[in-house]
Amino acid sequence: MNAIQTDMDLFQKLTILSDAAKYDVACTSSGVDRKGRGRGMGNSIAPGVCHSFSADGRCISLLKILFTNECIFNCAYCLNNRDSDVPRASFTPEEICTITLEFYRRNYIEGLFLSSGIMVSPNYTMELIYQTLYRLRNVYHFNGYIHVKSIPGADPELVERTGFLADRMSINLELPTADSLQKLAPCKSRNTILKPMRQIQNRITDNKQEVTVYRKAPRFVPAGQSTQMIIGATPENDYQIMSVAEGLYQKFALKRVFYSAFVNVNNNSMLPALPGGPPLLREHRLYQADWLLRYYHFEVSELLSEEHPDFNIFLDPKCDWALRHLECFPVEINRASYQTLLRVPGIGYKSAERIVRARKRNPLSFDDLKKIGVVLKRARAFPFSGKRCIMGKNAERENAHAKTIYPLL
């Protein structure tokens, strides 16, 4: 397990290690082959290409691979655990540099997403990842986006050195609670995950101050850190999961929590059978709620509770909240605060910003809201009021209309 294969060509390794990375949901896999037809620019190749979004909203393509799918751990939910009978492969740092640069030169990708199993030890694997990033940045002068996974249990010095070469780092929380982690991944502990997460958070904060004073100071993980939780492998409800996510945002200043619907790839007796397949709808609801936490100023306690611990399968969390709080309507569209506008289904955070800016010039009408980008098909179920806004003239009638459109509350 401590030797990197020399009898396997690069394409074979790429095929194995890109497929092995598909359960890491820190970005969205393309999963499609599309050859260029000579009339446009660029191609799409399924092995290893995924999509993410930059800070300015651009969709960017990343080469998504594992450094190795060898692993010394035996996590029950993981396809690449030490007892799994799967083809094994490992890159060398130079091979990853070659693939990344060649894909970049052909305009297939704009950056690299690099994760890994744990080969030999956390320090051994983290050192190889550091060497890879060092060569990309300092030998080949690659300035593209790099997202790298930190290995739990690795030396803090290695984590810090790697952080000065990466744009984003992430450490997978794996499972929502420490009890679940102890049951399904006894080789890991919550402390070995949260300790480097705290280290990265503190170093990002310190580095921002250094950059303020010394503008040429090297940047440490400038795109922040993220994590991932597997959903459905253990019995936690949505309230517990979202409470963990809210705590991570508040205490560790994470940029993003990703939720991965559990896929039973090992048929382990400790894992649920899932006759209906992976809980994809549940994953979708968690992402919708996560968006409300990050952009709409909601708190978990407003969406769920111990008495109401799971999301409505028929309604998105925002509509579900609105129908349980019809006393908050009608909303005076020309006077309501930005935070109040965010609570109206059909009004996104960008639409709310446009409303606040536009109403400074003139009172807004129903037609103005449509032009601004409000999803009126949804928003009209929740009454507005205002001198020029025709919605909300009869609050009782509008509330009855809301219950007619959303009868499954």
N, C-alpha and C positions, 0 to 999 in steps of 0.2 A: 504494500500500500504506500510505501514511501518513495517508490520510483516512478518517475514520469515516463509514460510510454514512448518508445522510440521506434516501434514497429507498426505504427499507425500513421497514415498520411493526414494532412491538415484538414482536408474536407471531411474525412471520417470523424475526426475529433469535433469539428464544427457541428456536424449533424447530431452527434450524441449530446454534446454539451449545450447546444441551443435548445434541443428538445427537453433536456433536464432542467432548464431554467423556466419552463413555461408556467410552473405553478407559483412563481414569484410575481405578484401582481402589482409591483411598484410602477408599472406602466402597462400599456395596452398592446398586446401582440397583434401583428397584422395578419399572420396566418394565411398569406396568399402569395402565389407566384404570378407575376405579371411582367412579361417581356416587353421591352420597348419596341415600337412599331416604326421607328424612323421619323415620325412626325413630331415627337415631343422630346422631353429631356428626362432621363432617369428611369429606373426599373424598380420593381418591388420583388424581393426574394424572401420566401417564408422562413428559412432557417436563420434564426437569430435577429430578425428585424422587428422592432416594436416601435410604438409611438408614445411620446410624452409631450408635455406642454411647457414652454419656457415661461419666464416671469412676465413677459409682455404678451402672452397669449398665443404665440406661434406654436403650431404643431411641428415637432421635430422627430426625426427617425433616429433610433438608437440601435446599436448592435447589442443584443441582449444574450449573454452567455454566462455559464459558470466557468470559473477557472478549473475546477475539477468536480466530478460527482463522486469521487472517493469520499468516505466519511467514517470517522471513528465512533460516531454516535449512533444510537439505535432508537431514534424518535419514531413512535408507532405510526404516525401519520405521513411520514416522509418516504417518497418513492426511492430516494437515494440513500436510505439508511444502510448500515453496514451489513445487514442480513438480507437485503433485497438482491434478487438475482437479475441484475440489469447490466448491460454493457458498461464498462468503466473506461474513463478517459481523463487525461489531464493535459492542459496546455503548459508550455513553458512561457515565461515572460516575453521572450522574443517572438514566439508564435502569435501571442495576442497582439503585440505591436504590429506585426505583419498584416494580420487580418484586419485590424482596425484601420490602418493606413490605406490598405488596398480598397476596402469598402468605401472609405471616405473619398479617395481619389476618383472612384467611379460614381460618386454622388448617390450611393445607396443610403448612406447614413450621415448624421451630423454629430454623433457622439457615441459614447460607450456606456452600457450598463453592465457592471461586473459584479457577480455574486460568486459564492463558492461553497462546496462542502468543506469539511475539515479533514485535511490530510496530515497524518502524523501527530500534529498538535495545533492548537489555536495560534501559537506564535510562529510555527513553521509556515502555516498557510498565510497568515497576515504578512509575514516577511516577503513571500512570493508576490502577493498582491501589491505591496509597497514597491518592490523592484519593478513590477510591470508599469505602474503609474509613473515611477521615476524615469524610466526609459522613454515612455511616451512623451512626457513633458520636457525633459532635459536633453535627451539624445536625439529624438525625432521632432521635437518642438511642436508637438500636437497641442493646439489650443482649443480643441472642441470640447463639448460638454462631457463630463465624466461623473457618473453616479456609481458609487462603490459601496458594497456591503462591508460593514465592520464585523470582524469575527468575535463573538462573545468569548471572554476569557483571555484575549490577547493582551500583551503588554501595553500599558497606556502610552508608552513612548512610541510604539509602532503605530498606534491609532492616531496620535498627534502628527507624526511625520506624514502619514497617509492623508490626513485631513488638509494639509497644506497643498496637496496635489489634486484633490478632488473638488468638484463643484457641490456635490451633495453626498452625504453619507447616511446610511440607514442601518438600523439594528432591529431585526424582527423580534417583536414581543412573543410571537408564535401563538400563544393561547391567552385568553382573557384573564385568567386567574392563576395564582401560584399553585393552587391545589391541582388544577388541570394540567399544568406544566409538569408537576411532580409525578402525576399519574402516567402521562403519555410520553414525556421526554425527561426521564429521571437523570440523564447525564447533564441536563442544563438546570440552571437555577435562575430565579427572578433577579437575584443580586448581580450575577454575571452579565445580565442584559441591561439592567437599569444603571449600573455603575458606569459603563462607557457612554451610555446615553447622557448621563449627567455631565460626564467629562466633556463631551462634544458641546453640550449646551453652554457650559461655563467658558469653554475656550472660544466659542463663537462670540460671546458677550465681550470677553477681554479683547479679542481681535478687532472688534468694531471700534473700541476705544483707541487701540494702537493705530488703526488706519486713519482715524480722525486726526491724530497728532502727527503721524508720519504717513503721508499719502502713498509712499512707495512701499509700505510694509506689505509683506505677502498676505494674501487673503486665506482665511481658514474656513472651509466649507461655506462659501458665500451663498449657496442656494439653500442652506439649512439642512435639517435632518428629518427623516420620516421613519415609519415603522409599519408592520403588517401583523394582522391577527387572523387566525383561521377560525371561520364561523361554522358551527354545526357539528364539530367533532366532539364537543363537550356540552353539558346541559345548561350553560349560562343563558339567561333570557336577554332580550334586547336592552332592557333597562340596565342590566349589569355591564353589558358590552359598551353601551354608549357612555356610561359613567366612567369606565376605564379610559375611553377615548377623551372625554372631557378633562379628566385629570391629567392625561398626557399633554394636552394642549396648554393647560394652565400651568403645570409644574415643570414641563420640559421644553416649552415653546416649540413644539414640533410644527413643521410645515404641513404635514399630511399624515393621516392614519389611513392605511389601506385595509380593506376587508376582503378576505378570500374565502369563497364558499367551499366548504370541505368536499373533497373528492376522495372516495375510499379506494385508493389505488393498491393497498396492501392486503385487503380482506383480513385485517387483524381483528381478533375476537373482542378486543377492548374498544373497538370503534363502532359507531352506529352503522346499520346496514343501508339506510337511506334508499328505500324502495322507489321513492319518487325522484331520485337523482339528487344532484347537488342543490342546496337551498339558494338558488339564484335570485328568486324574488326577495327573499330575506336580505341577501347581500345588497340588492338594489335599494331597498328601504333604508338600510344602514347608511349607504352612501348619500341618499337624499337627506337624511337627518344630519349626517356629518356636515353637509353643505350648509344646513341651517345654523349649525354651531359656529362655523367659520365665517360666514358671510351675512347672516341674517340676525345676529345677536340673540338667538334663542339659547336657552339653557335646557339641559336634559330633563330637569324637573318639570318643565313646562310641557314636554312632549310625552313623557312616560312617568310611571310611578310604580310602587310595589303593588298597588291594586290594579294598575293598567300597565303590565310589564313588557308587552310586546306590541309591535306596530300593527296597524290595521292593514290587512292584506289587500283590501280593495281601494284604499285611498293613500295618497302620498302623505307624509307626516304633516306638511303645512296645511293642507286641506282638512286633515283630521283634526288638527288643533283649532282651526277656524270654526268648524262645525260644532266643536265642543265649547266655543266661546263666542256665540252669536251676539252676546251682550256687548261685545267690542265694536259692533257695527251699528249704524253706518259710519263710515270714515269720511271726514271732511277733506276731500282731496286737495283743496287749495290752502288748507291750514294745518293739516296733520303733520306731525314730525316725521323725519326720515325713518326713524325706528318704527313708527306706527305704520307707515306705508309698506314697510317690509313684511308686515304681518298679513297683508292682503294677498290671497292666492291669485296668481296671474301677474303680480308685480314683482319683477326680479330686482336685484340690488342695483343693476345698471338703470333699469327703468325708473326706480325710485330716485336715483340721482338726477335723471333727466327731468322728472316731475318737479323736484325741488328747484332746479335751475330755471325751468321754463315758466313756472308760476310767478316768478319774480317780475316778469314782464307783463303778463296778462293772466287773468283767471282761465283755468283750463276747462275745456268742454269734453264731452264724450268722444268726439272726433279727434280731439287733440291727443287723448290717451291712446287711441289706436295708432296714431302717427308716431308717438313716443316709443311704442313697442310693447305696451301692456297686452297680455293675452286675454282679450275681452271675453272669449268663450268661457274662460274659467272665472275671471274676475267679476263678471256681471252677476254671478250667483251670490256675491257678497256686496251689499249695497254701499254705494258712494253717496255723498251729498255735496252740494255746492251750488252757487248761483247759476253757473252755466253747465253744470253736470246733470244730465237727465236721469242718471241712476240714483236711487236712494230717495225718491220723492215719497215713497210709501215703504217704510222700513219693514213693517209686518208682512207686506206682500212679498218683498224681496227675500226675507228670511224664509218664508214658505216656499219660494222658488228655489232657494238653496237646498232645502230638504228634499224637494222633488228631484233635483239634479243629482244629489248625493244621498240616496235613500238607504245606503248600506252602513251608516254610522252605527 
